Amino acid sequence: MSPAMNLSPSTRWFPCLLLAAAACSGPRPSTRSTQELGSPTQRTSGAQPGTAGAGAGSLAASTPQAAPIDVGALLDRARVFLAQSKPQDALEAIDQVLADERTHPTARTLHGVAMLQLARVDGESALVYADALHDFEAALAVQESALALAGASRAARMAGEPDKALDFAQRAQRAAAGAAIESGEDLRPAKLTVEAAFDVYLRQKQSGGDSSAARTALTQHLDSYVAHESADTWALVQRANLCEWEQDPAGAAAALEQALVLDVREEALHNRLVAQARAVGQSAAVLAAYDRIAAAHPKAALPEWYRAQEYFSRAAAALQAGSNAEPDFVQAERHFAACREREPGYQKTCHDYEIVCRGGVGWARLAAEDLAASEAAFRSMVEIQAGGLEWSMLPSLRSGVDGLAFVADAWQRRGDDPENLGHAARLFEELLALRATDAAFANNAGFFHREAAVGLEFLARRAELAAKAQSDPTQLEQGRARAEQLRKQARDHVQRSLAAYREAIRRAPTDVRYLNDCALIMVYHAREHADEARKILHEAIALGQQQLADLSLDAGARDALQEAWGDAHQNMGLLDLLVAKDAAGARTWFQKCFEIGPKPRVNRAWVTDVALGACDRVAKGETLDVVRDLDPRLWQ
């Protein structure tokens, strides 16, 4: 979108299969040694008690016996540090106990928990997890506990042993009997069972073997977990992961929707839900899901955001396909507005989208050829924010400025009625004020004002002719008054055309076409500026000759330049003919115009059939009517 826009409250997106793998498969082994962790105790818990170093025995013979340690106090201290996720501090206390009693089951278990925490710090090192597993197994060899079993399951899984992890998790479930396990870690046995069962399933799935038994077991564990932990979205996400692995988008969408009903703030899950629901039933399925989520969270912002996004995407697609996109753009704007009202942090992004939605309505109405309504929609973009007409979302939606330019062209295509042409001209006048460097808008404004002026002049002549045919003096006077009114309007268009053309050459002073067109309005309709017209045409002719020498011009650009250059010669001939009354000079310019060819904008027959004959008439002293005798549009 232009200007730069943040198109989403969050740009995070996690591909579904990567989520499944991250949630359910073990990490890659690390090459770091466990000795690199830098524990203050240097991890000496494996040393034999009473053998702190060489000479310890002789030293003990001459040194008083050390006071006994307070095991309970040290282990309580370790538990506090583990609850605070300070594993190295916990190890200092634990290692004091293990130095005195190597097989102390509680100390060994807490040492394993500390190693689980350290493994995360160490980049999920498989070697550190292997050390933790050793601790838990040593503790279990002395005394079985739910904590040691749960810790062993986590360590085994992360060390790449899913079968062992599943066995430990199920034993932990039986040992815990539903009681909570206090450790400073999330070691719920039911959750560990699901994690391990998912790893077993993935291993079989990815190996290409029969994974049906593993899938059935995993499904049972998930159902059991959800039944007991109904407020935990984690298992629902795992269910969605499983469904994605099984290529079941309907099941994945249902699980993700259920998770979002529980916790609507999970933006990554919203993105996944949209993808899965679309796979099930396209846009209608997405909107139906969000209708239900919004009903569960009537004050939440994110459901409105994703509803708005879906309507917007659908509208953009409809516009591209030539279908009626207006209703969806209207709905999208409504939901974007609701989103920002509920979450001030989304104000800027939603406002930007609302502006573009207004533009979308304008394009939809333009496609339906409702020009007045289209123009109104584009103009309404500035009601949301100053400068809103410049907003776009390429390639789907061009800006409101472009939209108004298309509306102007559409008015002109409706016919040569001066009112239509005048409407187009006024629109381009507005647009050139918005684009300070766009010479094309200025040139277009000049062209349409000129065409409106000529059309009004024709209407004035017809009014005069009709009046002359009247025998009633009142009707004659009314006809003449009508003709004068039309000519007054024409003169206004001429002045505005001249101003616009002057602006065009100010913005593009070396464009031969714009220079010629600016001089043309003076030659035909404002000959009081004949000296200025002659200067501009000389400049156009010189620039055209110089630019045509550029061998790098492509065929299209060369043809357009040659046409404009030929037109400049033609208008120079008209200037000599109409102002200087120099028939010979005019003939020279017309002949040069004819030679330039191959296809000037005005048909070459005009030169031979009209212009050269006009030169003969001026040479004889005749006076020409510029419209009746020379207007090239009568000779196309």
C-alpha positions in Angstrom: 0.0 0.0 0.0 1.2 3.5 -0.7 2.1 5.5 1.4 3.8 2.8 3.4 1.4 0.9 5.6 1.5 -1.8 8.2 -1.1 -4.1 6.6 -1.6 -6.3 9.7 -1.6 -5.9 13.4 1.0 -8.6 13.4 3.1 -9.9 10.5 4.1 -13.1 12.3 3.2 -16.3 10.4 4.2 -19.8 11.3 3.7 -22.5 8.6 1.6 -25.3 9.9 3.9 -28.1 9.4 6.8 -26.2 11.0 4.6 -25.6 14.0 3.9 -29.3 14.2 7.5 -30.2 14.0 8.6 -27.6 16.5 5.9 -28.7 19.0 6.3 -32.4 18.6 9.8 -33.4 17.5 13.1 -33.3 19.3 15.9 -30.7 18.7 19.0 -31.4 16.8 21.9 -32.5 18.9 24.4 -29.8 19.9 28.1 -30.2 19.5 28.8 -28.4 22.7 30.3 -30.4 25.6 28.5 -30.4 28.9 31.7 -28.9 30.4 31.1 -25.7 28.5 28.0 -24.7 30.5 30.1 -22.9 33.1 28.3 -24.0 36.2 29.9 -22.5 39.3 30.3 -26.1 40.6 31.8 -27.2 37.3 29.1 -30.0 37.4 31.1 -32.2 39.8 28.1 -34.0 41.0 29.4 -37.3 39.6 32.5 -37.3 41.8 32.7 -39.9 44.6 31.9 -38.3 48.0 35.0 -37.8 50.1 37.4 -37.7 47.2 37.6 -34.0 46.5 41.2 -34.3 45.3 44.6 -35.8 45.9 45.7 -35.9 49.6 42.3 -35.5 51.0 42.7 -38.5 53.3 45.9 -37.3 55.0 44.4 -33.8 55.3 41.4 -35.3 57.1 43.7 -36.9 59.7 45.0 -33.6 60.9 41.8 -31.5 60.3 38.7 -31.3 62.6 35.7 -33.1 61.1 33.4 -30.8 59.1 30.0 -30.0 60.5 27.2 -32.0 58.9 25.2 -30.2 56.2 21.5 -29.4 56.4 20.2 -31.5 53.5 16.6 -30.3 53.9 17.6 -26.6 53.9 19.9 -27.0 50.9 17.2 -28.8 48.9 14.6 -26.2 49.8 17.0 -23.5 48.7 17.5 -25.3 45.4 13.7 -25.5 44.9 13.4 -21.8 45.3 16.1 -21.1 42.7 14.4 -23.6 40.3 11.1 -21.9 40.7 12.9 -18.6 39.8 14.5 -20.3 36.7 18.0 -19.9 38.2 19.5 -23.3 37.6 23.1 -22.5 38.2 22.3 -21.1 41.7 20.2 -24.2 42.4 23.1 -26.5 41.4 25.4 -24.9 44.0 23.0 -26.1 46.7 22.3 -29.4 45.1 26.0 -30.3 44.5 26.6 -29.8 48.2 24.1 -32.5 49.0 25.4 -34.8 46.2 29.0 -34.4 47.3 28.0 -35.9 50.6 25.5 -38.4 49.3 25.9 -39.3 45.6 22.7 -41.3 45.3 20.3 -39.0 47.2 17.2 -39.5 45.1 15.6 -36.0 45.7 18.9 -34.2 45.1 19.5 -36.3 41.9 15.9 -35.4 40.7 16.4 -31.7 41.4 19.8 -31.9 39.7 18.0 -33.3 36.6 15.4 -30.5 36.7 18.3 -27.9 36.9 19.8 -29.6 33.8 16.5 -29.3 31.9 16.6 -25.6 32.6 20.3 -25.3 31.6 19.6 -27.2 28.4 17.3 -24.4 27.2 20.0 -21.8 28.0 22.4 -24.0 26.1 20.4 -24.0 22.9 18.4 -27.2 23.6 21.5 -29.3 23.7 20.8 -33.0 23.3 23.9 -33.7 25.3 22.7 -31.7 28.3 19.3 -33.4 28.1 21.2 -36.7 28.1 22.9 -35.7 31.3 19.5 -34.8 32.8 18.2 -38.2 31.8 21.1 -39.8 33.6 20.2 -37.9 36.7 16.6 -38.9 36.6 17.4 -42.5 36.0 19.8 -42.5 38.9 17.2 -41.1 41.2 14.6 -43.7 40.0 17.0 -46.5 40.6 16.9 -45.5 44.3 13.3 -44.3 44.7 10.5 -43.8 42.1 8.7 -40.4 42.1 6.3 -38.7 39.9 8.8 -35.8 39.4 11.7 -38.0 38.4 9.5 -39.9 36.0 8.1 -36.7 34.5 11.6 -35.2 34.2 12.9 -38.4 32.7 10.2 -38.2 30.0 11.0 -34.6 29.0 14.8 -35.4 29.0 14.4 -38.6 27.0 12.2 -36.9 24.4 14.5 -34.0 23.9 17.4 -36.4 23.7 15.7 -38.1 20.8 14.3 -41.2 22.5 10.5 -40.9 22.1 9.6 -44.5 23.0 11.4 -44.2 26.3 9.9 -40.7 26.8 6.4 -42.1 26.3 7.0 -44.9 28.8 8.2 -42.5 31.5 5.3 -40.1 30.9 2.7 -42.9 31.3 4.4 -44.1 34.5 4.5 -40.5 35.7 0.7 -40.3 35.2 0.2 -43.3 37.3 2.5 -42.1 40.0 1.1 -38.6 40.1 -2.5 -39.8 40.2 -3.7 -36.4 39.1 -1.7 -34.4 41.6 0.3 -31.4 40.5 4.1 -31.8 40.2 6.0 -28.8 41.7 9.3 -28.3 40.0 9.6 -24.9 38.4 9.0 -26.6 35.0 5.9 -27.5 33.1 6.1 -31.3 33.7 2.5 -32.3 33.7 2.5 -36.0 33.0 -0.6 -35.9 30.7 1.0 -33.2 28.6 4.3 -35.1 28.5 2.4 -38.1 27.3 0.9 -36.2 24.4 4.3 -34.7 23.5 6.0 -38.1 23.5 3.1 -39.8 21.7 3.3 -37.1 19.0 7.0 -37.8 18.5 6.4 -41.5 18.2 3.7 -40.8 15.6 5.9 -38.4 13.7 8.8 -40.9 13.6 6.6 -43.5 12.0 4.8 -41.0 9.7 8.0 -39.6 8.4 9.6 -43.0 7.9 6.8 -44.0 5.5 5.6 -46.9 7.7 2.2 -47.6 9.1 1.4 -44.9 11.6 -2.2 -45.8 12.2 -1.6 -47.3 15.6 0.5 -44.4 16.7 -2.1 -42.0 15.4 -4.9 -43.8 17.3 -2.9 -43.7 20.5 -2.0 -40.1 20.1 -5.7 -39.2 19.4 -6.7 -41.0 22.7 -4.1 -39.1 24.7 -5.2 -35.8 23.2 -8.9 -36.5 23.9 -8.0 -37.4 27.5 -5.9 -34.3 28.0 -8.6 -32.0 26.5 -11.2 -33.7 28.7 -9.2 -32.9 31.9 -7.7 -29.6 30.7 -10.6 -28.0 28.9 -9.2 -24.4 29.2 -5.7 -25.2 27.8 -5.4 -24.4 24.1 -2.1 -26.3 23.8 -3.7 -29.7 23.2 -6.2 -28.2 20.7 -3.2 -26.8 18.8 -1.6 -30.3 18.9 -4.8 -31.7 17.5 -4.7 -29.2 14.7 -1.1 -30.2 14.0 -2.1 -33.9 13.9 -5.0 -33.1 11.5 -2.7 -31.1 9.2 -0.2 -34.1 9.1 -3.2 -36.3 8.2 -4.3 -33.7 5.5 -7.6 -33.1 7.3 -8.2 -29.3 7.0 -11.7 -29.6 8.4 -10.5 -31.2 11.6 -7.6 -28.7 11.8 -9.9 -25.8 11.4 -12.3 -27.1 14.0 -9.5 -27.5 16.6 -8.0 -24.1 15.8 -11.4 -22.4 16.1 -12.0 -24.1 19.4 -8.6 -22.9 20.6 -9.4 -19.3 19.6 -12.7 -19.4 21.3 -10.7 -20.2 24.5 -8.0 -17.6 23.8 -8.7 -15.1 21.0 -5.4 -13.3 21.4 -3.2 -16.0 19.7 -2.6 -14.2 16.4 -0.5 -17.1 14.9 -3.5 -19.4 15.4 -5.8 -16.9 13.5 -3.5 -17.1 10.5 -3.6 -20.9 10.6 -7.3 -21.0 11.0 -7.8 -18.8 7.9 -5.6 -21.1 5.8 -7.4 -24.3 7.0 -10.9 -22.9 6.7 -10.2 -21.7 3.2 -9.1 -25.2 2.3 -12.4 -26.5 3.6 -14.9 -24.0 2.1 -13.1 -20.9 0.7 -14.1 -17.5 2.0 -17.5 -18.5 3.3 -16.0 -21.0 5.7 -13.6 -18.4 7.0 -16.3 -15.9 7.6 -18.6 -18.5 9.3 -15.8 -19.4 11.7 -15.2 -15.8 12.6 -18.9 -15.2 13.1 -18.8 -17.9 15.8 -15.5 -16.6 17.3 -16.8 -13.0 17.4 -20.0 -14.2 19.1 -17.9 -15.7 21.8 -15.7 -12.6 22.1 -18.0 -9.6 21.2 -15.5 -7.0 22.5 -12.3 -8.5 21.0 -10.5 -6.7 18.2 -8.8 -9.6 16.4 -12.0 -11.3 15.1 -13.0 -8.0 13.5 -9.5 -7.7 11.9 -9.7 -11.2 10.4 -13.3 -10.7 9.2 -12.3 -7.4 7.6 -9.3 -9.0 5.9 -11.4 -11.8 4.5 -14.0 -9.4 3.1 -11.3 -7.2 1.7 -9.5 -10.1 0.0 -12.8 -11.3 -1.4 -13.7 -7.8 -2.7 -10.3 -7.4 -4.4 -10.7 -10.8 -6.1 -14.2 -9.9 -7.2 -13.0 -6.6 -8.6 -10.3 -8.3 -10.6 -12.9 -10.9 -11.9 -15.3 -8.2 -13.0 -17.9 -9.1 -10.3 -19.7 -6.7 -8.0 -17.2 -6.0 -5.3 -18.9 -3.1 -3.5 -20.8 -5.0 -0.8 -17.6 -6.8 0.4 -15.6 -3.5 0.4 -18.4 -2.0 2.5 -18.3 -4.9 5.0 -14.5 -4.8 5.1 -14.6 -1.1 6.1 -17.2 -1.7 8.8 -15.1 -4.5 10.4 -11.8 -2.5 10.2 -13.6 0.4 12.0 -14.8 -2.0 14.7 -11.3 -3.4 15.1 -9.7 0.0 15.7 -12.5 1.0 18.1 -11.7 -2.1 20.2 -8.0 -1.9 20.1 -6.4 1.6 19.8 -3.1 0.1 18.8 -4.6 -0.9 15.5 -5.8 2.7 14.7 -3.3 3.5 12.0 -3.4 0.2 10.2 -7.2 0.0 10.2 -7.6 3.6 9.1 -5.4 3.0 6.1 -7.4 0.0 5.1 -10.6 1.9 5.5 -9.4 4.5 3.1 -8.5 1.9 0.6 -11.9 0.3 1.0 -13.5 3.6 0.0 -11.3 3.5 -3.0 -12.4 0.0 -3.7 -16.1 1.1 -3.7 -15.1 3.8 -6.2 -13.5 1.3 -8.5 -16.5 -1.1 -8.2 -19.0 1.7 -9.1 -16.8 2.8 -12.0 -16.9 -0.8 -13.3 -20.7 -0.5 -13.1 -20.5 2.8 -15.0 -22.1 4.7 -12.2 -19.8 7.7 -12.7 -21.3 10.1 -10.2 -21.4 7.5 -7.4 -17.9 6.4 -8.3 -16.6 10.0 -8.1 -18.3 10.4 -4.7 -16.7 7.3 -3.3 -13.2 8.4 -4.4 -13.7 11.8 -2.9 -14.8 10.3 0.4 -11.3 8.8 0.9 -10.2 12.2 2.2 -13.0 12.2 4.8 -11.0 9.6 6.7 -7.6 11.2 6.3 -6.2 14.2 4.4 -4.4 13.0 1.3 -6.4 9.8 1.3 -6.8 10.0 -2.5 -3.2 8.9 -2.8 -3.7 5.6 -0.9 -3.5 2.5 -3.0 -2.8 -1.2 -2.6 -1.0 -2.4 -5.7 -1.5 -4.4 -7.7 -5.1 -5.0 -6.5 -6.2 -1.4 -6.1 -4.8 1.8 -7.7 -5.1 5.1 -5.9 -8.1 7.3 -5.7 -6.2 9.9 -7.8 -6.0 7.3 -10.6 -9.6 6.4 -10.0 -10.8 10.0 -10.6 -8.6 10.2 -13.7 -10.5 7.1 -15.0 -13.8 8.7 -14.1 -12.8 11.7 -16.1 -11.9 9.6 -19.1 -15.2 7.8 -18.7 -17.1 11.1 -18.8 -15.4 11.9 -22.1 -16.1 8.5 -23.6 -19.8 9.1 -23.0 -19.8 11.5 -26.0 -18.7 14.9 -27.2 -21.4 16.7 -25.1 -19.7 19.8 -23.7 -21.1 19.1 -20.3 -19.4 15.7 -20.2 -16.2 17.2 -21.5 -16.3 20.0 -19.0 -16.8 17.5 -16.2 -13.8 15.6 -17.3 -11.8 18.8 -17.6 -12.7 20.0 -14.1 -11.7 16.6 -12.6 -8.3 16.9 -14.3 -7.9 20.4 -12.9 -8.4 19.0 -9.4 -6.0 16.2 -10.0 -3.2 18.4 -11.4 -3.4 20.3 -8.1 -2.8 17.0 -6.2 0.1 15.9 -8.3 2.6 18.8 -8.5 4.8 17.1 -11.1 2.3 15.3 -13.3 2.3 17.1 -16.6 -0.1 14.6 -18.1 -2.9 15.7 -15.8 -2.4 19.3 -16.8 -2.3 18.4 -20.5 -5.5 16.4 -20.1 -7.2 19.3 -18.4 -6.2 21.6 -21.2 -7.4 19.1 -23.8 -10.8 18.5 -22.3 -11.4 22.3 -21.7 -10.5 22.9 -25.3 -12.8 20.2 -26.6 -15.6 21.6 -24.4 -15.0 25.1 -25.8 -15.2 23.8 -29.4 -18.3 21.9 -28.7 -19.9 25.0 -27.2 -18.9 27.1 -30.2 -20.6 24.6 -32.5 -23.8 24.8 -30.3 -23.7 28.6 -30.5 -23.5 28.5 -34.3 -26.5 26.1 -34.4 -28.4 28.4 -32.1 -27.7 31.4 -34.3 -28.8 29.5 -37.4 -32.0 28.3 -35.7 -32.7 31.9 -34.6 -32.3 33.3 -38.1 -34.9 30.9 -39.4 -37.4 32.3 -36.9 -39.9 35.0 -38.1 -40.8 35.9 -34.6 -38.5 38.7 -33.3 -38.7 37.4 -29.8 -37.5 34.0 -30.7 -34.8 35.5 -32.8 -33.5 37.5 -29.9 -33.7 34.5 -27.6 -31.7 32.5 -30.1 -29.0 35.1 -30.2 -28.9 35.4 -26.4 -28.5 31.6 -26.2 -25.7 31.7 -28.7 -23.9 34.5 -26.7 -24.3 32.5 -23.5 -22.8 29.5 -25.1 -19.9 31.5 -26.5 -19.3 33.0 -23.0 -19.0 29.5 -21.6 -16.7 28.5 -24.4 -14.4 31.5 -23.7 -14.2 30.4 -20.1 -13.2 26.9 -21.2 -10.6 28.5 -23.5 -9.0 30.5 -20.7 -8.9 27.5 -18.4 -7.5 25.3 -21.2 -4.7 27.8 -21.8 -3.9 27.9 -18.1 -3.7 24.1 -17.9 -1.5 23.8 -21.0 0.8 26.4 -19.7 1.1 24.4 -16.5 1.8 21.3 -18.5 4.8 22.8 -20.3 6.0 24.3 -17.0 6.1 20.8 -15.6 7.5 19.2 -18.8 9.3 21.9 -20.7 11.0 19.6 -23.2 7.9 17.5 -24.2 7.2 18.3 -27.9 3.6 17.1 -27.7 2.7 19.3 -24.7 4.5 22.3 -26.3 2.5 21.9 -29.5 -0.8 21.5 -27.7 -0.2 24.6 -25.6 0.4 26.6 -28.8 -2.6 25.1 -30.5 -5.1 26.6 -28.1 -3.6 30.0 -28.9 -3.6 29.5 -32.7 -7.2 28.4 -32.9 -8.9 30.1 -30.0 -6.7 32.8 -28.3 -4.8 34.4 -31.2 -4.1 37.5 -29.0 -1.2 35.3 -27.7 0.1 34.7 -31.2 3.7 35.8 -30.4 3.8 33.4 -27.4 2.5 30.7 -29.6 5.1 31.3 -32.3 7.9 31.1 -29.7 6.6 27.9 -28.2 6.2 26.3 -31.7 9.8 27.2 -32.7 11.0 25.6 -29.5 8.9 22.5 -30.1 10.3 22.2 -33.7 13.9 22.6 -32.6 13.4 20.0 -29.7 11.7 17.6 -32.0 14.5 17.7 -34.5 17.1 17.2 -31.7 15.2 14.4 -30.0 14.6 12.4 -33.2 18.3 12.2 -33.7 18.4 9.9 -30.6 18.9 6.4 -32.0 17.9 4.8 -28.7 14.3 5.7 -29.1 12.0 2.7 -29.5 9.6 2.6 -32.4 6.5 3.6 -30.4 8.2 6.6 -28.8 9.7 7.7 -32.2 6.4 7.5 -33.9 4.7 9.6 -31.2 7.5 12.2 -31.3 7.4 12.4 -35.1 3.7 13.0 -35.0 4.0 15.8 -32.4 6.8 17.3 -34.4 4.7 17.3 -37.6 1.8 18.8 -35.7 4.1 21.7 -34.6 4.9 22.4 -38.3 1.2 22.3 -39.1 0.3 24.8 -36.4 3.1 27.1 -37.4 1.5 27.1 -40.9 -1.9 28.0 -39.4 -0.2 30.8 -37.4 1.2 32.3 -40.6 -2.1 31.8 -42.4 -4.4 33.2 -39.8 -2.3 35.9 -38.1 0.4 37.0 -40.4 -1.7 36.4 -43.5 1.5 35.0 -45.1 0.1 32.4 -47.5 3.6 31.5 -48.9 5.1 31.0 -45.5 2.1 28.9 -44.4 2.4 26.8 -47.5 6.0 26.0 -46.7 5.1 24.8 -43.2 2.2 22.7 -44.4 4.3 21.0 -47.1 6.9 20.2 -44.4 4.2 18.8 -42.2 3.0 16.6 -45.1 6.6 15.3 -45.7 7.2 14.4 -42.0 4.4 11.8 -42.0 3.8 9.0 -42.1 0.8 9.5 -39.9 0.4 13.0 -38.2 -2.4 13.2 -35.7 -4.5 15.1 -38.3 -5.1 13.1 -41.5 -2.6 14.0 -44.2 -5.6 14.6 -46.5 -6.3 17.8 -44.4 -3.1 19.3 -45.7 -3.8 18.6 -49.4 -7.5 19.1 -49.4 -7.9 21.9 -46.8 -4.8 23.7 -45.8 -3.1 24.2 -49.2 -6.5 25.4 -50.6 -6.8 27.8 -47.7 -3.4 29.2 -48.6 -4.6 30.0 -52.1 -7.7 31.7 -50.7 -5.7 33.9 -48.4 -3.4 34.8 -51.2 -6.4 36.1 -53.1 -7.4 38.2 -50.1 -10.2 36.1 -48.7 -11.0 35.9 -45.0 -11.2 32.5 -43.4 -13.5 31.2 -40.7 -11.2 29.1 -38.5 -13.8 26.7 -37.4 -15.8 26.3 -40.6 -12.9 26.4 -43.0 -10.0 24.9 -41.0 -11.1 22.9 -37.9 -9.4 19.6 -38.6 -12.0 17.6 -36.8 -14.4 18.3 -39.7 -11.9 16.7 -42.0 -10.9 13.5 -40.3 
